Amino acid sequence: MIRVENINNNDMATSTDASNPGFFKLFACKCPRCRKGDMFAVKNPWILKSTMKMNKECPVCGQPLDIEVGFYFGSSYVSYAFTVAVSVATFVAWWVLVGFSLYDNRVWYWLALNAFILVAFQPYFMRLARTGWLAFFRSL
């Protein structure tokens, strides 16, 4: 339930606010409506016990963040897209900087580095995917 009495147009940033671009607030996991409130209860995504613990609503503007049961299942596709993009980026960077060969084990070193990067950044990717999924449906 949205508390209308707490929503004040002067306190909310609009999508035309040039000093507060929405695209970059996506990476900070901020509310897609006001771009100020935190979506997650704990700011550090690498505290694994509370990585996906979200606020019920935005602490600044009251935007409900727990839309419905199963709403964020679609964000797994967004997270998958992030991991594919990072894998392609590391592949191209490795190819340009180190190179690949059929006569040695450089491809296995890239696979090990890529796996380490993906596992290390997965908690952040999952949060980023939820933020992007909510922002996409907020803009419709």
Secondary structure as GFF3:
##gff-version 3
##sequence-region A 1 140
A	DSSP	three_ten_helix	4	6	.	.	.	ID=ss1
A	DSSP	alpha_helix	22	27	.	.	.	ID=ss2
A	DSSP	three_ten_helix	48	50	.	.	.	ID=ss3
A	DSSP	three_ten_helix	71	74	.	.	.	ID=ss4
A	DSSP	alpha_helix	75	97	.	.	.	ID=ss5
A	DSSP	alpha_helix	106	139	.	.	.	ID=ss6
###
